[in-house]
Amino acid sequence: MPKLVKFLIFHALLGFVIALAGVLVIFALDVASLRTLIMSSDVKWMAAFALIFLMTITIASVTMGVAVMRLPYDDDDDDLPGGGLRQHDIGGLILGHHILQPAKIRRP
């Protein structure tokens, strides 16, 4: 199995465990009366499943995304010399940072 796939699976499982711990804390502390609300519901299993399922998907995705964004990047990875497409600074162009330059004054 490729290293990147193992990396993503590990961080997805890490996020899954973190989310399960968070749901257990929510149930244990009865945050926002969610435990009371779920226990008084007619479909307890559906409400609990929805909370657990959606929380684990969200936290696992965030954990994977953070892990991928924290991967080291080397400029030598680009095929072109100088590295990839260059983005133009449109904000600086609109604000005039590239157009207006201070005048150089020579003293006699």
Z-matrix of the N, CA and C atoms (Angstrom, degrees):
N
C 1 1.453
C 2 1.532 1 108.05
N 3 1.334 2 118.06 1 134.33
C 4 1.465 3 120.44 2 -178.84
C 5 1.532 4 111.94 3 -61.22
N 6 1.334 5 114.20 4 152.65
C 7 1.461 6 119.79 5 -177.41
C 8 1.522 7 111.99 6 -62.39
N 9 1.327 8 117.43 7 -36.57
C 10 1.463 9 120.38 8 -178.59
C 11 1.534 10 111.15 9 -66.38
N 12 1.323 11 117.45 10 -37.70
C 13 1.468 12 120.67 11 178.38
C 14 1.531 13 110.18 12 -66.42
N 15 1.334 14 116.90 13 -42.38
C 16 1.464 15 120.18 14 176.27
C 17 1.525 16 110.47 15 -61.62
N 18 1.320 17 115.82 16 -41.26
C 19 1.466 18 121.85 17 178.46
C 20 1.527 19 110.85 18 -59.35
N 21 1.324 20 117.07 19 -46.72
C 22 1.462 21 121.17 20 -179.28
C 23 1.531 22 111.83 21 -68.27
N 24 1.328 23 117.55 22 -40.36
C 25 1.466 24 120.48 23 178.55
C 26 1.523 25 110.51 24 -63.88
N 27 1.327 26 116.76 25 -42.83
C 28 1.463 27 120.24 26 178.88
C 29 1.522 28 111.12 27 -59.17
N 30 1.329 29 117.22 28 -46.80
C 31 1.462 30 119.65 29 -177.96
C 32 1.532 31 112.28 30 -72.47
N 33 1.327 32 117.13 31 -29.13
C 34 1.465 33 119.22 32 174.22
C 35 1.528 34 110.36 33 -66.68
N 36 1.327 35 116.96 34 -43.30
C 37 1.463 36 120.21 35 177.76
C 38 1.527 37 111.36 36 -65.84
N 39 1.323 38 116.89 37 -37.58
C 40 1.461 39 120.74 38 176.09
C 41 1.528 40 110.55 39 -61.37
N 42 1.317 41 117.16 40 -44.89
C 43 1.462 42 121.09 41 177.26
C 44 1.517 43 111.97 42 -64.83
N 45 1.328 44 116.64 43 -36.13
C 46 1.462 45 121.53 44 177.64
C 47 1.530 46 110.59 45 -62.67
N 48 1.325 47 116.86 46 -44.65
C 49 1.467 48 121.13 47 179.32
C 50 1.529 49 110.80 48 -65.84
N 51 1.314 50 116.95 49 -42.07
C 52 1.469 51 120.66 50 178.00
C 53 1.525 52 110.53 51 -61.54
N 54 1.329 53 116.47 52 -42.16
C 55 1.462 54 120.02 53 -179.93
C 56 1.524 55 111.61 54 -66.53
N 57 1.325 56 117.26 55 -40.93
C 58 1.469 57 119.65 56 177.12
C 59 1.525 58 111.16 57 -62.52
N 60 1.325 59 116.45 58 -39.96
C 61 1.463 60 119.77 59 176.85
C 62 1.532 61 110.31 60 -63.76
N 63 1.322 62 116.69 61 -39.71
C 64 1.465 63 120.35 62 177.50
C 65 1.521 64 112.56 63 -63.66
N 66 1.324 65 116.72 64 -41.27
C 67 1.467 66 120.30 65 178.62
C 68 1.527 67 110.36 66 -66.21
N 69 1.337 68 116.65 67 -39.93
C 70 1.465 69 119.47 68 176.98
C 71 1.525 70 111.42 69 -62.76
N 72 1.322 71 117.07 70 -38.61
C 73 1.472 72 120.40 71 176.98
C 74 1.527 73 110.35 72 -66.46
N 75 1.318 74 116.79 73 -40.77
C 76 1.471 75 120.26 74 178.13
C 77 1.529 76 110.16 75 -61.22
N 78 1.337 77 117.10 76 -43.88
C 79 1.466 78 120.26 77 178.77
C 80 1.524 79 111.92 78 -69.02
N 81 1.325 80 117.35 79 -40.23
C 82 1.468 81 120.71 80 -176.51
C 83 1.528 82 111.70 81 -68.45
N 84 1.342 83 116.49 82 -41.56
C 85 1.466 84 119.99 83 -177.57
C 86 1.529 85 112.64 84 -90.62
N 87 1.322 86 116.45 85 -3.91
C 88 1.467 87 122.33 86 -178.88
C 89 1.532 88 110.88 87 53.41
N 90 1.322 89 115.07 88 50.80
C 91 1.462 90 122.12 89 -179.35
C 92 1.519 91 109.47 90 -63.41
N 93 1.327 92 115.62 91 129.28
C 94 1.465 93 123.28 92 179.39
C 95 1.531 94 111.49 93 54.86
N 96 1.309 95 116.90 94 26.51
C 97 1.470 96 124.05 95 179.61
C 98 1.525 97 112.84 96 57.13
N 99 1.338 98 116.27 97 30.59
C 100 1.468 99 119.80 98 -179.79
C 101 1.531 100 111.63 99 -67.51
N 102 1.340 101 117.56 100 -41.26
C 103 1.468 102 119.57 101 179.32
C 104 1.523 103 110.60 102 -62.42
N 105 1.332 104 116.38 103 -43.50
C 106 1.467 105 120.64 104 178.92
C 107 1.522 106 110.69 105 -62.40
N 108 1.328 107 115.85 106 -42.65
C 109 1.462 108 120.69 107 -179.52
C 110 1.527 109 110.91 108 -64.37
N 111 1.338 110 116.47 109 -43.89
C 112 1.465 111 119.88 110 -179.30
C 113 1.528 112 110.92 111 -67.61
N 114 1.311 113 117.15 112 -41.40
C 115 1.467 114 119.98 113 -178.51
C 116 1.524 115 112.50 114 -69.12
N 117 1.321 116 118.17 115 -25.10
C 118 1.465 117 120.18 116 178.27
C 119 1.531 118 112.58 117 -89.47
N 120 1.325 119 116.39 118 -2.48
C 121 1.461 120 121.31 119 -178.47
C 122 1.531 121 110.83 120 -80.47
N 123 1.330 122 116.03 121 156.39
C 124 1.461 123 121.23 122 175.91
C 125 1.532 124 111.64 123 -75.86
N 126 1.323 125 116.45 124 -28.79
C 127 1.462 126 121.37 125 -178.54
C 128 1.531 127 109.01 126 -115.05
N 129 1.310 128 116.16 127 68.52
C 130 1.462 129 122.21 128 -178.01
C 131 1.522 130 111.69 129 -58.95
N 132 1.310 131 115.76 130 -44.55
C 133 1.459 132 120.26 131 -176.07
C 134 1.521 133 111.88 132 -63.58
N 135 1.349 134 116.90 133 -36.89
C 136 1.458 135 119.61 134 -178.76
C 137 1.525 136 110.87 135 -70.90
N 138 1.318 137 116.77 136 -41.24
C 139 1.461 138 120.25 137 179.55
C 140 1.527 139 110.66 138 -66.55
N 141 1.323 140 116.48 139 -43.72
C 142 1.470 141 119.66 140 179.10
C 143 1.526 142 110.54 141 -65.80
N 144 1.332 143 116.77 142 -42.36
C 145 1.469 144 120.37 143 178.59
C 146 1.521 145 110.88 144 -62.10
N 147 1.327 146 117.42 145 -42.94
C 148 1.465 147 120.44 146 -179.70
C 149 1.526 148 110.75 147 -62.86
N 150 1.322 149 116.75 148 -43.85
C 151 1.463 150 119.80 149 179.44
C 152 1.523 151 111.17 150 -63.58
N 153 1.318 152 116.83 151 -47.47
C 154 1.466 153 120.32 152 -178.58
C 155 1.529 154 111.10 153 -66.35
N 156 1.326 155 117.24 154 -47.32
C 157 1.459 156 121.69 155 -176.83
C 158 1.530 157 111.96 156 -63.00
N 159 1.320 158 116.35 157 -48.96
C 160 1.467 159 119.25 158 -177.56
C 161 1.524 160 112.03 159 -69.62
N 162 1.330 161 117.01 160 -35.78
C 163 1.464 162 119.77 161 178.39
C 164 1.526 163 110.70 162 -67.23
N 165 1.342 164 117.31 163 -42.72
C 166 1.458 165 119.35 164 -178.69
C 167 1.525 166 111.93 165 -67.89
N 168 1.318 167 117.62 166 -39.21
C 169 1.470 168 119.58 167 177.66
C 170 1.528 169 110.57 168 -63.49
N 171 1.317 170 116.85 169 -43.37
C 172 1.459 171 120.70 170 -177.93
C 173 1.523 172 111.36 171 -65.63
N 174 1.315 173 117.22 172 -51.13
C 175 1.464 174 120.20 173 -176.26
C 176 1.530 175 111.13 174 -68.52
N 177 1.328 176 117.88 175 -37.93
C 178 1.468 177 120.21 176 177.13
C 179 1.529 178 110.66 177 -64.02
N 180 1.319 179 117.90 178 -40.14
C 181 1.465 180 121.00 179 178.27
C 182 1.520 181 111.50 180 -66.02
N 183 1.315 182 116.48 181 -41.51
C 184 1.467 183 120.18 182 178.66
C 185 1.526 184 110.34 183 -65.01
N 186 1.318 185 117.20 184 -42.27
C 187 1.467 186 120.96 185 179.18
C 188 1.526 187 111.01 186 -62.60
N 189 1.322 188 116.81 187 -42.88
C 190 1.462 189 120.12 188 177.72
C 191 1.526 190 110.81 189 -64.55
N 192 1.320 191 117.02 190 -42.60
C 193 1.463 192 120.56 191 179.95
C 194 1.514 193 112.50 192 -63.08
N 195 1.327 194 116.79 193 -43.41
C 196 1.462 195 120.34 194 178.41
C 197 1.526 196 110.19 195 -63.98
N 198 1.315 197 117.26 196 -40.99
C 199 1.463 198 120.78 197 -179.78
C 200 1.528 199 111.02 198 -63.97
N 201 1.316 200 117.33 199 -41.45
C 202 1.464 201 120.52 200 179.43
C 203 1.529 202 110.49 201 -67.68
N 204 1.324 203 117.04 202 -40.39
C 205 1.464 204 119.67 203 -179.60
C 206 1.526 205 111.79 204 -68.57
N 207 1.318 206 117.89 205 -23.26
C 208 1.459 207 121.17 206 179.79
C 209 1.531 208 112.93 207 -89.42
N 210 1.323 209 118.18 208 0.15
C 211 1.459 210 120.26 209 177.19
C 212 1.522 211 109.81 210 -63.18
N 213 1.330 212 117.03 211 141.16
C 214 1.470 213 118.68 212 178.74
C 215 1.521 214 110.97 213 -67.34
N 216 1.313 215 115.13 214 148.22
C 217 1.462 216 121.05 215 -179.28
C 218 1.515 217 108.06 216 -123.88
N 219 1.301 218 116.40 217 133.30
C 220 1.458 219 121.34 218 179.04
C 221 1.520 220 108.08 219 -115.36
N 222 1.325 221 116.95 220 133.22
C 223 1.462 222 120.36 221 -179.41
C 224 1.519 223 112.11 222 -65.43
N 225 1.323 224 117.57 223 -19.68
C 226 1.460 225 120.55 224 179.87
C 227 1.517 226 112.54 225 -74.74
N 228 1.348 227 117.79 226 -5.65
C 229 1.456 228 120.92 227 179.56
C 230 1.525 229 113.07 228 -72.38
N 231 1.319 230 117.43 229 -19.61
C 232 1.461 231 120.75 230 -178.00
C 233 1.522 232 109.94 231 -76.26
N 234 1.326 233 115.88 232 146.78
C 235 1.457 234 120.71 233 179.97
C 236 1.525 235 111.75 234 -79.04
N 237 1.305 236 116.72 235 -33.35
C 238 1.456 237 120.64 236 -177.33
C 239 1.523 238 110.33 237 -87.39
N 240 1.327 239 116.80 238 146.12
C 241 1.469 240 117.26 239 175.63
C 242 1.521 241 109.67 240 -67.85
N 243 1.303 242 116.81 241 134.46
C 244 1.461 243 120.49 242 -178.17
C 245 1.509 244 111.74 243 92.34
N 246 1.285 245 119.22 244 -14.81
C 247 1.449 246 123.68 245 170.47
C 248 1.502 247 117.57 246 81.15
N 249 1.268 248 118.02 247 98.75
C 250 1.460 249 124.51 248 163.24
C 251 1.512 250 116.94 249 61.75
N 252 1.315 251 114.42 250 -171.26
C 253 1.452 252 121.10 251 178.53
C 254 1.512 253 109.88 252 -77.04
N 255 1.289 254 116.00 253 139.91
C 256 1.454 255 119.42 254 179.99
C 257 1.523 256 108.51 255 -95.34
N 258 1.317 257 115.40 256 134.68
C 259 1.457 258 120.91 257 177.45
C 260 1.523 259 108.21 258 -89.65
N 261 1.303 260 115.50 259 136.12
C 262 1.454 261 120.10 260 179.33
C 263 1.515 262 109.33 261 -86.61
N 264 1.311 263 115.64 262 144.09
C 265 1.454 264 121.79 263 -179.47
C 266 1.527 265 108.33 264 -83.68
N 267 1.336 266 116.01 265 87.01
C 268 1.463 267 120.80 266 -177.71
C 269 1.523 268 110.45 267 -69.30
N 270 1.332 269 116.47 268 -36.73
C 271 1.463 270 119.48 269 179.54
C 272 1.514 271 111.83 270 -60.67
N 273 1.337 272 116.76 271 -42.68
C 274 1.464 273 120.49 272 177.93
C 275 1.514 274 111.47 273 -67.30
N 276 1.317 275 117.07 274 -34.35
C 277 1.454 276 120.86 275 179.00
C 278 1.526 277 110.80 276 -69.00
N 279 1.329 278 116.63 277 -40.70
C 280 1.466 279 120.48 278 179.30
C 281 1.523 280 110.68 279 -67.29
N 282 1.321 281 116.24 280 -42.16
C 283 1.463 282 119.95 281 -178.36
C 284 1.518 283 112.68 282 -77.90
N 285 1.320 284 118.04 283 -10.17
C 286 1.447 285 121.07 284 176.06
C 287 1.510 286 114.83 285 88.97
N 288 1.310 287 118.37 286 14.43
C 289 1.459 288 120.19 287 -179.23
C 290 1.522 289 111.22 288 -66.23
N 291 1.312 290 117.10 289 -32.94
C 292 1.456 291 119.85 290 -178.46
C 293 1.530 292 111.59 291 -89.00
N 294 1.288 293 116.96 292 -18.35
C 295 1.457 294 120.23 293 -176.54
C 296 1.524 295 110.76 294 -89.54
N 297 1.316 296 117.13 295 -48.98
C 298 1.450 297 121.53 296 -177.62
C 299 1.518 298 110.59 297 -85.87
N 300 1.309 299 115.32 298 123.79
C 301 1.447 300 121.22 299 177.42
C 302 1.530 301 107.86 300 -122.61
N 303 1.329 302 117.90 301 144.12
C 304 1.463 303 118.75 302 177.30
C 305 1.530 304 110.56 303 -65.81
N 306 1.306 305 114.83 304 142.63
C 307 1.472 306 120.12 305 -179.02
C 308 1.521 307 109.27 306 -77.31
N 309 1.342 308 115.13 307 139.90
C 310 1.451 309 120.35 308 176.81
C 311 1.520 310 108.00 309 -91.30
N 312 1.306 311 115.81 310 125.60
C 313 1.467 312 121.06 311 -178.70
C 314 1.514 313 108.39 312 -109.37
N 315 1.345 314 114.49 313 128.17
C 316 1.458 315 119.53 314 177.77
C 317 1.523 316 108.28 315 -97.42
N 318 1.303 317 115.55 316 134.34
C 319 1.469 318 119.31 317 176.04
C 320 1.523 319 109.11 318 -94.39
N 321 1.331 320 115.80 319 139.30
C 322 1.476 321 118.16 320 -178.40
C 323 1.514 322 112.82 321 -74.08
